[in-house]
Amino acid sequence: MKPVRVLQVVTIMNRGGAETMLMNLYRNIDRSKIQFDFLTHRLEEGAYDQEIRSLGGKVYHMPPIRPQRYLKYFRELDQFFLDHPEYRIVHSHINENSSFVLRAAKKAGIPVRIAHSHISNLPLDYKLPFRYYGRFFLKENTTHYYACSTEAGKWLFSKHMAENKVAILKNGVRYDLFKFDNDVRNSLRKEMGLEDSFVVGHVGRFEKQKNHGFLLEVFREILHSKPNAVLLLIGDGYLGQEIRRKIGKLGLTSSVRLLGVRSDVARLLQAMDVFVFPSIFEGLPVALIEAQAAGLSCIVSDAVSRESDIGAGLIRFVSLKESPKEWAEKVLSADINHVDSREALVRSGFDIVEISRALQSFYLMNAAIGDFHMGFI
């Protein structure tokens, strides 16, 4: 039998949280039974596109979703599904914009149409009214609802969350890829010239949500107490130039290392002493689960869902109302000894192997009967 092909709808398959979660699922699912294909909304190649093709998946590219070209976009979606009648399941990860994709899927007669929420808030910009428009019509076109956390579910599916119709699909990781290894740590710190440094780390796109400006102010306070401190920033994004300017303005150039988008995050986490995550809002960040899998103490904004705590005693939630100096004190007082978090990761449901098996069962059941009452993971 040929595998069931599931169309995953995304913005672009770069190394972001939702995209990394999807790749974790894809690598661990039985691809003889389920194959992922990806409909992206960027014309350029994504960081994961080559790997997707190597695993047997297809990648389709469409232009970005823009309010001024909605009508053309709707026609392109209709044509896409006419050209690809092989899909019985569409799983959309573009939050409120999933409404448009699932509308076209419904029109094409696709029986299983999944909306998946990955965020718990939206930035204030000119597209906000259009985002609320998409969210309002989402319920008319969706058969199944997923969210990465309760807060993400409430934001996008408030009514359905109250009716217990939303399944929580946790952003899992493979512990064996992230588990602490002292030999790797020592080798990497020597390689990077960090043997005698107090290493603070962060993983995240350079955008407003991640709050890098505040993180830099916290790090400046840390330097006052620990002149040997180094901040590792893994990621990039549209605020890159602004962040670089602020690093220079605060006099942090010699102490901050911009490592860019990396494929070796698991290894880089080994070099860190404390992980700091001051986001303004989140769904359920994969980077934070990865940091805990690596056994790192994490100082985290209280705007991040408590569901991101795997129960290993590694997270301390701190209000963004507290000053950078107060944040710095909490970072400096954190335990820098990495711990074994395997048991907590599995117990809390963040083991990607088990999550992949559950999602695979859901896909197979729905592909077989076309429509199925929602099961919970």
Buried (B, 14 or more C-beta within 10 A) or exposed (E): EEBBBBBBBBBBBBBBBBBBBBBBBBEBBEBEBBBBBBBBBBEEBBBBBEBBEEBBBBBBBBEEBEEEEBEEBBEEBBEBBEEBEEBBBBBBBBBBBBBBBBBBBBBBEBBBBBBBBBBBBBEEEEBEEBBEBBBEBBEEBBBBBBBBBBBBBBBBBEEBBEEEBBBBBBBBBBBEBBBBBEEBBEBBBEEBEBEEBBBBBBBBBBBBBBBBBBBBBBBBBBBEEBEEBBBBBBBBBEBBEBBBEBBEEBEBEEBBBBBEBBEEBBBBBBBBBBBBBBBBBBBBBBBBBBBBBBBBBBBBBBBBBEBBBBBBEBBBBBEEEBEBBBBBBBBBEBEEEBBEBBEBBBEBBBBBBBBBBBBBBBBBEBBEEEEBEBEEB
